[in-house]
Amino acid sequence: MAAAFPNSSSIRTQVLRTANEVRYLRNRVVHHEPVLWGIPLPDQRDKATGAWRRLSVQDAHRSVVRLAGFIDADFAHWLCTQSGVPGLLGEHPEL
């Protein structure tokens, strides 16, 4: 774990949760499914309603950057400076 994700806290559950969030985002995008109302997290249900918990687009972007940072802090910084997602989210706060 520490060799693959040298900048993580080496807490397996934290890395796994973040990687799963990125995977769920990737699957939605690759299959041309909507992400406007969030990304469903299949392994997490709301106890009261039974509905899938959803990850907002903003939180999904943070997960991508966090996972990149677990691998390489410089890459995560570069990703933040190059990504157009924060600007789009600023223009469309409903996301």
C-alpha positions in Angstrom: 0.0 0.0 0.0 2.7 2.5 1.0 4.7 1.8 -2.2 1.6 2.4 -4.5 0.3 5.4 -2.6 3.3 7.0 -0.9 1.5 10.2 0.1 -1.5 8.5 1.7 -1.9 8.0 5.4 -1.5 4.3 4.6 -5.0 3.8 5.9 -6.3 1.2 3.5 -10.0 2.2 4.0 -9.3 5.8 3.2 -7.5 4.9 -0.1 -10.1 2.3 -1.0 -13.0 4.7 -0.4 -11.4 7.4 -2.5 -10.5 5.0 -5.3 -14.0 3.6 -5.3 -15.5 7.1 -5.6 -13.2 7.8 -8.6 -14.2 4.4 -10.1 -17.9 5.2 -9.7 -17.4 8.6 -11.4 -15.4 7.0 -14.2 -18.1 4.3 -14.8 -20.9 6.9 -15.0 -18.9 9.1 -17.5 -17.7 6.2 -19.7 -21.2 4.8 -20.0 -22.6 8.3 -20.8 -24.8 8.3 -17.8 -25.8 11.6 -16.2 -23.8 13.0 -13.3 -25.7 16.3 -12.9 -27.5 15.1 -9.8 -24.5 13.3 -8.4 -22.8 10.0 -8.7 -24.6 7.1 -6.9 -22.4 5.2 -4.5 -23.6 1.6 -4.8 -22.1 0.5 -1.5 -23.8 3.2 0.5 -27.5 3.6 1.2 -29.4 6.2 3.3 -30.7 4.3 6.3 -34.0 6.3 6.4 -35.0 6.2 2.8 -33.0 3.3 1.3 -31.8 5.5 -1.5 -28.2 5.4 -2.7 -26.0 8.1 -1.3 -24.7 10.3 -4.0 -21.4 12.0 -4.5 -21.7 15.6 -5.8 -19.7 16.5 -8.9 -17.6 18.9 -6.8 -16.9 16.1 -4.3 -16.1 13.7 -7.1 -13.5 16.1 -8.5 -12.0 16.4 -5.0 -11.7 12.6 -4.9 -9.9 12.5 -8.2 -7.4 15.1 -7.0 -7.1 13.4 -3.6 -6.3 10.0 -5.3 -3.8 11.6 -7.6 -2.2 13.2 -4.5 -1.9 9.9 -2.8 0.3 8.8 -5.7 2.2 12.1 -6.4 1.7 15.4 -4.8 3.2 17.3 -7.7 0.8 15.6 -10.1 -2.2 16.5 -7.9 -1.0 20.2 -7.9 -0.6 20.1 -11.6 -4.1 18.6 -12.0 -5.6 21.4 -9.9 -3.9 24.1 -12.0 -4.9 22.5 -15.3 -8.4 21.3 -14.5 -11.4 23.3 -15.9 -13.8 21.6 -13.5 -13.7 24.2 -10.7 -14.3 27.0 -13.2 -17.3 25.1 -14.7 -18.7 24.4 -11.2 -18.3 28.1 -10.4 -20.4 29.0 -13.5 -23.0 26.3 -12.7 -23.5 26.2 -8.9 -26.4 23.9 -9.3 -24.0 21.1 -10.0 
